[in-house]
Each structure stands twice: as structure tokens, then as C-alpha cells.
Amino acid sequence: MKRIARVCWTWLLPLGLVACATDGTPQAMLTYETKPEGATLYQGGVSLGVAPQTQTYRGAAGATDITTPEVTAVWPSGAKAVFWTRLKPRADEVALIERPAKAPGLEVDLAAEAKLLEARRKTDRDKAEELRREAARNSPECRRQMLQGPNAQTLTACQ
């Protein structure tokens, strides 16, 4: 009985997953970016989050293109822009939604963009520092020092 269950899990489950992934329904991906950065994206009244956001769209079986639903970008000032497009099946594209030039409150949106960019830079610096520390902890010199004993002064290569 266990062998039958193992055969089912080993062969049938992966085949089922492949069948689901290749059911003939065309798909395409679209990454939404905004200018200035920091707009919240909405699709059908539901927030997708702050751009950039990537969405996968499915078309009808046999379709030669996929029409995306309307996506509305709303900047902190309240400025709005609506976007939709047609994608080819298996496409992986980027759409830039630009803030309307004559919408009031550009200063508000530029200030929000500056905060967002600074937060990203800080996150990038933090990630780089963590990678540096991890590399130091995994270095042969650090491993050698750890083998010498628990004296914190001997672990200079691990920092």
C-alpha cells in the first residue's frame, strides 16, 4: 500500500502539476512602474500596492493577444492616471504610467518619491551589510578563529 502511495506522489502529482501549467491558456506578465515613483495601483477598485507591481494575466484559450484590465495609478497628491494594454501570450513587459502633467500637487508627489527612494537605498545598504557579515562569518579565517575558542577578541574575522 505504501508503494502505491509513493508511486502516486512520485509520478502522478508532478504530471498533474505539468498538466495545470500547460493547459493551453495563454499567459503574459506586466510590471507596472510609475513616474514619479510612489503611486498606489488599483485594479477593479482593489489595491495592488505601491508600484512597481507585477501582474500575470490569462487570456482565452487560443487567443492571439491578452487585454489587461484598467489599472489606475493614484499618487499621494490625488493625481490619477489610467492604463490598459494588449499583450502577446508569454510576454514579460514593463509599463510606465506617468503622472498627468497638469495635475496639481506635483511637489507632494516628488517629496513622497524622495522618501520612497531613500527608504529603498537604506534597505539596499542594510542588505549589503548583512551579506558582508554573512560572508565574513563563513570565511575560512573566521572558522579557524572559532575553532580556537570562545574568546571574543579572537573573532575579529567574523565581524
Beta strands, then each sheet from edge to edge (+ up, - down):
strand 1: 27-35
strand 2: 40-43
strand 3: 46-50
strand 4: 53-58
strand 5: 66-67
strand 6: 71-74
strand 7: 80-83
strand 8: 86-87
strand 9: 92-98
sheet 1: 4+ 1- 9-
sheet 2: 3+ 2- 6+ 7-
sheet 3: 5+ 8-
end
